[in-house]
């Protein structure tokens, strides 16, 4: 199967839910908006997974290649976006 484009995904959702493509696009856009707004608290996409923001710690790292090879540098703390698949989704995808 070829890569699913946004248009193909919207068409498939519209057909499965028996709604118009415009309604399917609006619903998917609203899910994305909700995920953006609520990721910091953990947002669950039912049946697929969870979107969350994680905080990394500041650390020291030794450069392994490049002009700074062998030097120790500081890596600052930062926020990362994390997506975790639900167990049911993993089982369905991986078999």
C-alpha positions in Angstrom: 0.0 0.0 0.0 1.2 3.5 -0.8 1.9 6.2 1.7 -1.4 7.7 3.0 -1.6 11.4 2.2 -3.7 13.9 4.2 -6.3 13.9 1.4 -6.5 10.1 1.2 -6.8 9.9 5.0 -9.6 12.5 5.1 -11.4 10.6 2.3 -11.1 7.3 4.1 -12.4 8.8 7.4 -15.3 10.4 5.6 -16.3 7.2 3.9 -16.0 5.1 7.0 -18.0 7.5 9.1 -20.5 8.2 6.3 -19.9 12.0 6.5 -18.7 14.6 4.0 -15.0 15.2 3.4 -15.4 18.7 4.8 -16.8 17.3 8.0 -14.0 14.7 8.2 -11.4 17.4 7.6 -12.9 19.6 10.3 -13.0 16.8 12.8 -9.3 15.8 12.1 -8.3 19.5 12.4 -10.0 19.8 15.7 -8.3 16.6 17.0 -4.9 18.2 16.0 -5.8 21.5 17.7 -6.8 19.7 20.9 -3.5 17.7 20.8 -1.5 20.9 20.4 -3.3 22.7 23.3 -3.3 19.8 25.7 0.1 18.0 25.0 1.6 19.5 28.1 -0.9 17.7 30.3 -0.9 14.5 28.1 -3.4 14.1 25.3 -4.7 10.6 24.4 -5.8 10.0 20.8 -8.3 7.1 21.4 -7.1 3.8 20.0 -3.7 5.2 18.8 -1.6 6.7 21.6 -0.6 9.5 23.9 1.1 12.9 23.1 3.1 14.4 25.9 5.8 17.0 26.6 8.9 15.6 28.5 11.6 17.6 30.2 15.2 16.4 29.7 17.9 17.1 32.3 21.0 19.2 31.7 24.0 16.9 31.1 27.6 16.8 30.0 28.7 15.0 26.9 32.0 14.2 25.3 32.1 15.0 21.6 33.0 11.9 19.5 33.8 13.5 16.1 34.1 16.8 14.4 36.4 19.8 15.3 35.5 19.5 19.0 36.3 15.8 19.2 37.3 14.7 22.7 36.1 17.9 24.4 33.4 17.8 27.0 30.4 20.1 26.3 27.3 21.1 28.3 24.0 20.0 26.9 21.2 22.3 28.3 17.9 21.0 29.7 15.0 21.2 27.2 11.5 20.1 26.4 10.8 17.3 24.0 7.6 16.2 22.4 6.9 12.4 22.9 4.4 10.1 21.3 3.7 6.8 22.9 1.6 4.1 21.1 -1.0 2.2 23.1 -0.3 -1.5 23.6 -3.4 -2.4 21.5 -2.0 -0.2 18.6 1.4 -1.8 18.9 -0.1 -5.3 18.8 -2.3 -4.5 15.8 0.6 -2.8 13.8 3.4 -5.2 14.7 1.3 -8.3 14.7 
